[in-house]
């Protein structure tokens, strides 16, 4: 093996994923490329072993009939075989189309049909069953390869093939045609389409974003160099493979830096697997950081009185000292001593419990994160940064540089990216990562991409005096109350979600006299509170309706209003009335996307009577809601929801109290 290397290879030579795979074999072939936890044991593959598997798989796919330009859908949890399928397809010039693994059959059918997939590589019986259910509505779909054969022994469909059989056939084909694989790799170019990644569909049907190898690899390499990532780093791949973030981190950056990507045993074991793995590079959406914080706060509330006092005391210390340490600012001897004690008793054990003791770079993106949550993690000494991007930019638009990290900005333009603010306040960008088109949707493409090379983001923001971008909200979501006060729904919702008892919030008020809110309680956190306080309940719906639960949430809303009152721009957008929804907003019901973003249009249409009640003098409102169960059946939930008044604060009063 050649000596260990660092730095990004020449992307004018190694301009596709398969060519970078070959580079990694030549320069770090015996280093780990992927890991997977199976039956409680971590399995590892070197770059050389991964390349051998991909070679056999590509030859097997060729033998099965996959041709250059064909579409091949990838469906399942984060599994090495599915990642290898992406590269194997690209070797042949085929186009991978990952699909969210938790999609219901109809959602899966839309992408399969819209992309025109001829092939699909799926994880297991669950995904096979969904494909079989919709195959009659997918006229182009011909061949399905499954990775896990459990439960599939008696399936007789002639379009099904076992992954191991495909590999065996590929090895035989490779032996008979030893030059085929290398010739196919050489045919690929950086300008070739690398992948279709479908958007989450917050405003309608998902759109297929067409990205080239150059798009993916150039943005990945720029961020690798910016952060100094290298082959010794390791990260856990647990976010959906169909999401651009996972594809950039687990494929683009892994191939351009040579670091190792590990796959968890299951979605239920992610926290345990992070703890065992101890990654050095970590990414999570704000919702995941919120859930982790909820878990922490539940444990703290269950702890003894002394431990609770110690936690709250030292977290107060960390709020001011922790970020200074990360930013390498000077500290007094007293500050250093206090933080040392806090680290010994609180911060280090907590980071260890979360599996983040070795993390040197952590990112969050996907939507805005609450400043309170962001500051909490940085106070622990976690080098958490915000980045701003989207599928259409191959993720990276801005990144926060070390030493310049703020909770209310998303950083400076990433390497090779230009950012400007349009006359209407919308953020615009141009970069090597800008997408080619929306597949089969030229109208949407022309709306997104301007003729002068700039691309719309749909987000409202501004660039501060230090050159950092600050996102206010989605441009279309920022509104005004009738008195002219600005309403930034996401900003208010994030402040609400800092409280562990609140899982989700949706705020209203554009064109109305005041702001109001729907709130989803967090069943785990609120249930823990109920147990500690002797409050009995039989279901989420019953817990959400209890007067004592409303009292807790009412105080949280009042605290958010106190915070808003301190901001002259937002003081008038305090929440006047709220209700607690009788069910969690659910992706299967179309209320949130598969990445956890609220579909505001759907919520507005589905819960119109509740919104109207918030803007009346009613104290209750009845509603009948259709829900989708896990097996695809539908039913309905009837509820009579209480509407509460929230305590609002006069801005002048709040300022005088400071």
N, C-alpha and C positions, 0 to 999 in steps of 0.2 A: 504493500500500500504506500502511496505517496504520503509525505508528511502532512500533518494537520494544517488546514488552510483557513484563512479568514478573508473577508471581503467578498464583494459581489463579482461574479464572472462577467466577461464581456458579452453583453446581450446583443451585440451586433453579430456575434458568431453563434452563441447559444441562445437563439431567439425564440425557442418554443419550449414548452414543458418537457417533452421527450428528449430534446437535446440537452437541457439542463440536468435531466436524470442521468444521462450518459456522462456529463461533466462530474456530477457528484460521485458516480462510481469510480471514475478515474482518480479523483482527488481525495475522497474520503470514504472509499468503498466499504471499509470495515467498521465505520462509525454507525451508531444506531440511527435509523431513519424513521421507524414507526414502532409503537408499542400498542398492545391491547391487553386488557385484563379479561381473562376468560376463566370462569369457575374459580375465581379468587386468586388466580396466578397471572402475573404479568408476563406476556410473551413479547419477544423483541425480534425485529428484522433489521439487518444492516441495509445500507444503500445497495450493495451488490445483490443481496437476496431479494430486495424489492424489485430491482431491475430484471432479475431472472423471472420473477412471477409476472411482471407486466409484459415481458417479451412473450411468454407462453400464452397469456391471456389475449394479447393483441392477435397472435396467430390463430388462436381458437375462435375469436370473433370474426376474423377474416374467413375462416373455414365455414362459419355459420352463416356468412353472407353479408356482413357489415361492409359497406363501401364508403369511399370518400364522399363527404357531404351529407351522409345519413345522420339522423338524430337518434341519440340513445339516451333514454331516461335513466336516472340513478335514484333509487328510492330506498330509504332506510335510515337507521341511526348511524352514528359515526362509526364506521367499520373500515379496517384497512382494505379489505377486498373492494369496497365501494370506491375508496379513494384511488386504488389501483385501476379500477375500471375507467375512471376519468382519463387517466394518462394513456391507458391502452387504446381507448377510443381515439384520442388525439394522435397517436402514432399512425393510425390509418386515415387520418383526415376527417374522421367523423366528429360530430358535435355533441358533447355531453349536455344533458338537460336535467339537472337535479330537481327533485320534487320534494316538498316538505313531507316528512315521514308521517306526520300526524294528520295529513289531509284526509278528509272524508272522500269517499269514492267519487262523488261528483266533482269535487275540486281537482282530484287527480286526473279525472277524465278530461277536464278542460285543458290542462297543460299538455297531456299526451296528444290530444287531438289538435290543439292549436299549433304545437311545435311540429307535428307530423312525425312523431317518433316511430321508427321501424323496430327498434330494439328497446328492451328495458332490462337493467340489472337490478334486482331487488334483494332485500335482506333475508326475508323469511316468509313463513306461511301467511302472516297477517297481510303483508303487502301483495303476495300472490293472490289472495282472496279478493282484495280490492281491484286488482288488475283484471281478474276474471270477470268480476261483476260489471265492469265498464267496457270490456274489450269489444263488444258488439258495436259500441259507439265510437270506437277508435279504428277507423278503417285502415290506417297505415301500419298499425302495430302487428308485427309478425312473429317476433321471437322474444321470449322472456327467460332470463337466466336467474336462478335463485341461488343464494349463497349458503343458507342454512336449510338442510333438508328435513329437519324435524317436522313431523306432521304431514309431510307431502308424499309419503310412500305410495298412497293409493290414488294420487292425482294422475289422470290419464290423458290430459290435454297434450296434443302433439306439439304445441308451440313452447312447452316448458323444457328447460334443460338445466341439469345440475352444474353448478360452477366447477366442481372438480372434474366433471366429464369434459367441460369446455377446455380446462387447463390441459388435461391429458391429450385431447385431440390437437391442441395447439402445440404441445411439445413434439408430437409426431410430425405435424406440418412443418415445424421449425427445422427438425432434423432432415426432412426431405428438401427443404428450401432454405438453406442456411443464410443466404444473402437477402432474403425477403425483408426481414425486420429492419435491418440497417438502411436499406434502400427506402423504406417507407418513412423512417425517421428523417432522412435527408430531404424528402419531398416537402416537409413542413416549412412554413415561413412565418415570421413574426406577424405579418399582416393577415394571416389566416384566422378565421373565426375560431376562438378557443372554447367558448362556452355560451350557452343561453342561461341567464339567471332571471327568474320571474320575480317581479316586485311583489310586495305584500298585499297590494290592492286595497289601500285605505279609502280610495274614492271610487272604486269600481272593480271590474275584472283585472286580474294581474296582467302586467305587460311584460313581454319577453325582451330582456335587455341583451343586445348582441355585443359581445366583448371579444377582442382579439387577444392573441398571445402577447402582443406588444402592450396593449392596455393593462393586462393583469401583471405582467412581469416588470414593466417599467415602474409602475407605482409601488409594487412590492419591494423592488430593489431600492428605490428612493427612501422608503421608510426604514428598511434594513440598515442602510448606511447612516441615516439620521439618528437612529437609536443605538447603533453599534451592535446589532444582533449578530450572532455567529453560530458555528456548528456545535458549540457546547451548550447552547440554550435548549430548553425543553418547554413545551406547552401542552395543555390538555385540550383536545378537540371534542367539545360536547354540545356546541351550538349547531343548529340545523345545517346540513351540508348544502341546502338550497339557498342559504343566505349568503350574500356577497362577503360579509365579514369572515365567515368560516372559510370560504374559498380563498380569500386573500391570505389569511393567517396560516391555515393548515395546508395550503397548496402553494400559492405564490411565494410567500415568504419562506416557507420550508425549502422550496426548491432553489431560491436565490441565495439563501444563507447556509443551508445544509443542516438546520437544527432538527431535532427529533419531535415528532408529533405523536401523542399518546391518546388512545381511545378508551373511554371508561367502559366498565362492564355493562352498565345500564344507566338510564336516566335517574334511577332511584339511588344509585351508589356514587353519584358524582362527588359529593362532599367528602366521602370516605376516600375515593380515588385521588382527589386533589391532595388530601392529607398524606396519603402513601407516596404519591409521586413527587410532591414538592416542586412544582414547576418554577422556572425562573422568569417566564413570560406568561402573562395572564390577560385574558380579555373577558369581560362580562357586560351585558347590557345593564342599564340602570335598574330594571326590574329585578335582575338577579342580585345586584348589590343591595337592593331594598329587602329582598327575601332573606339574604344572609344577615342583614342587620336585625330583621325581625327575630330570627333564630337566636341571635346574640342577646337581644333584649328580653326574650322569654326566659332564657337561662339565668340572666341577671335577676329578674323578678322572682325566680324560684330559689335563688341563693339566700344565704343567711344575711342578717342585718349588717354585720361587719363587712362582708364581701360586697354587698350592695353599696355601702358607704364608700368603700375603697375604690370600687369601679367608678362611681360618679365623681369622686374627688380627683382621681388621677386623670380621668378623661377631660375634666375641666382644665387641668394642668396641660394636657396634651394639645388642647385646642390652640394654644398660643405658641408652645414650644416645638411641637412635632413638625409643623410646616417649615419652621425656621431651620430645623436640622436638615430636612430634605433639600431646602434651597441653599444650604451651606451659609447661613447667616450667622454672625457672631452671637454667642450666648454668654451670659454671666456664669460664674461658678455655681451660684445657687440654682440657676435654671438647669444646668447640666446635671447637678446632683438630684434634683427633683425628678427630672425625666429618667435618669438612670434607675431610681427606685421604682418609678411607675412602669418602666419597661420590664423590670425584674418581676414585679407583682401582677401587672395587668397586660401591657401591650404585647410582650413577647409570647406569653401563654395564649392570648387571644389570637394572634396571628398564626401561631402553631396549630391551634384548633381549627382555624379556617384553611389550613394548608398553604399559607402564604408566607411562611418564614423565609423562603429562598427567592421570593418574587423580587426582581430588581426593576421590572417595568410592567405596569398594569394599565390597561386602557378601558375606557368605557365610552360607548357611542350607541347610536341607533335612535335615541331621542334624548331630550334634555334630562340631566340628573339633578336632583335637588341639591342646592349648595350645602345644606346641612348634612346630607348623606355623604357627599363628596368630601367635605371637610372632616367628617368622622374618620374615614379610612386614612386620609393623609395624616391625621393626628396620631394614628397608630404607628406611623412610620412607613406606611405602604406608599410606594412611588406611583400613585394613581394619577393618570392623566386623562384629559378629555381629548377626543379627536372628533372631527366633523367630516362627514362624507355621506355617500349614497351609492346605490348600485350603479347609477349612471356615471359615476366618477371613478369606478373601480376602488371604492372606499375613500381614498385619501384626498381631502380638500385642505384641511388645516390640522396641525398637530401642536400640542403644547410642548415647547422646549424646556429642558431642565432649567430650574432656577427662575422660570417665568410662568408659574402655574397659578391660575386664579380659578375660583369656583364659578365665576360668572362669564368666563370667556372660553372659547374652544381653540385658542392658539393662533399661530401664524400660518401662512400658506405652507403646505407641505412641499418638499423638493419638487421642482418642475411644475408647480401650480401657480397660476395667477388668479387673484380674487379681486372683485370690485363690487360696489353697491350701485345698483341701478337707480334711476331717478325716482322710482316708486318705493325704494327701500329694500328691494329684493336682492338677495345675495346671488352673484353670478361668478362663474369660474371657467377657466380653460386649462387643459392639461393634456399630457400624453395618455391619461387614463380615460378620457371622455369616450363614452360609448359610441358605437357605430350607428345604431338605429334601434327602434322598437320593432321587433319582428312582426311583419304583416300589418304595421300601423304607421304609415307615413305621415298621417295628420298629427298624431301625438309626437312623432319625432320632430316635425317642423316646429311644433309649439315649444318643445324643450330646447332644441339646438338652434341658435341664431346663425344667420348666414356669415357673420363675422368671426365665427369660431367660439363665441361665448355660449355657455350653457346655463339655463335657468335652474335654480334649486327649489323654488317655491317657498323659501324661508325668508322671513324679514329679519334684518340685522344691521349692524353698523361696525365700523372698524374704529377702535379706540385710539387714544393718543400714542399708545405703545405699539400700534400695529397689530393688535390682537382682534380677532373677530368675535363679536358678541351676537348670539342668536336670540331674538326676542320670542319668536313663536313661528309656526307656519304662517306664511303671509296671508293665506286665505282665512286663517282662524283668528288673527288679531282683529278685534272689533272695538266698537265704542258704545258706551252706555248712552242713553238719551241726553244726559247732561254733558256729553263730550269726553268723559273719562275713558282713557284707554283700558281695554280689557285684553289681558294676555292669559288665555285659559291654561295653557300648559305650565306656565310659571306658578299659577295658583295651585294647580293640581299637584305639582311636584312638592310644594310646601306641605300640602295635606298628606302626601304619601310618606313623608319623613316619619310620621307616627306609625309604629309597628302595627297598631290596630287597624290601619287603613291600607287596604290592598290597592284600590283603584279609586279614582275620582273623575268626574266629568263636570265641568263648569259651563254655565250659560250666562247670557246677559247682553249680547250684541243686539242693539236696537231696542233694548228694554230699560226699565228704570233702575234696576239693580242686578247684582250678580247672585246666582243661586247655584246649587250643586247637588249632583247625585254622588253617593258614596257607597263603595263596596267595603265591607269589613273584611279583615283577614281572619279566616276561620281558625287558623292555628293560634295566632296571637290573642284574638278575642276569646277563643275557647279556653285558652290558658288562664286569661283574666277571670272568666266565669267560674272556672274550677277553684281558683284561689279565693273567690268572693262568695262561694256557695250558691252560685246562680245556676239553676238547672235548665236544660234545653234539650230538644230532641232532634233538631235539624238546623241547617244554616238559616232557613227562612224564619224559624222561631227565634233563634238567637238575634237575628238582625232586627226583629220587631220589638224586642224587650225595651222597656222604658229606661232601665239602668244602662243598657248599651247606648241608647240615645244620649243619656247624660254624659257618658265618657266622650262620645264623638262630638257632642256640643262644645265641650271644653277644648277639644283639639281645634275645632273650627274657630273658636274665640281666640286661641293663641295665634292662628294664622292671620286672623283679622288684626291682631295687635301688631304683628310683623308688617302687614301691608300698610298699616296706618303710619309707619315710619318712612314710607316711600312717597314723596309728593306726587309722583306720576301715577301711582297705583292705589293711593289711599281711598279713592272713591270707588274702587272695585272690590271692596270687602264683601264677603258672602252674607246676604241678608236672611236667606231661607235655605234649608237643605232637607233631604230625606235619605234614608238608607235603603238601597235597593234590596229586594227580596231574593235575588239570585246574583251570583257572580257573572260579570260580563264574560262571554265565552266565545272562543274562535269558532266552535261548531255551530253556534247560533248567529255567526256573522257579525258579532258586536265588537270584536277585536280581531286584529290580524294574527297570523301564525307567529309573528315576532312580537306580539303583545301591544301593538299600537291600537288606540281606540278608533273605531270607524264612526266618526261623529255623525255622518249623514244617516247611517243605519240606526244609531242610538236616538237621534232626533225623530226619525220616522216611527220607530218601534215604541218609543216611550213618550210620544207626543202628549197624551193626556196627563202624564205626570209632570211634564214641563209646564203645561198650562196651569196645573194646580199650584206649582211653585210661585206662579205670578198671579195668584188670586188670594183671597182671604181664607181659603180652605185649610183645615187642619188635618184632613185625611184625604186619600184618593184611592179608589179601587182600580185594579188593573188585572187583566187576564193575559198572561204571557206564554207564547209558544216556545218550547225548549226542545233541543235535540239530545237524545241519550247516546251513550257510547256505542251502542249497537246500531245506530242510525235511525231508530224509531223516534217519533216525535210525540210530544204530549203538551200539557199546559199546566201552568201554575197560576192560581188565583190568590191575590193578596189585597189587603186593605192597609196602605202604607201611611204612617204618621208623617206629618210635615212639621218641622220645628223652625222657630225663629232663632237666628244666631245673634250673639252679642256683637255689635259693631262699636268701633272706637273713633272718636273724633281725632283727626290728624293733629290738631293743636294740643290736645290732651296728651297724646302719645309723645309728642316732642317735649312737652313740659316735664314729663315724668322722667326723662333721661337725665 
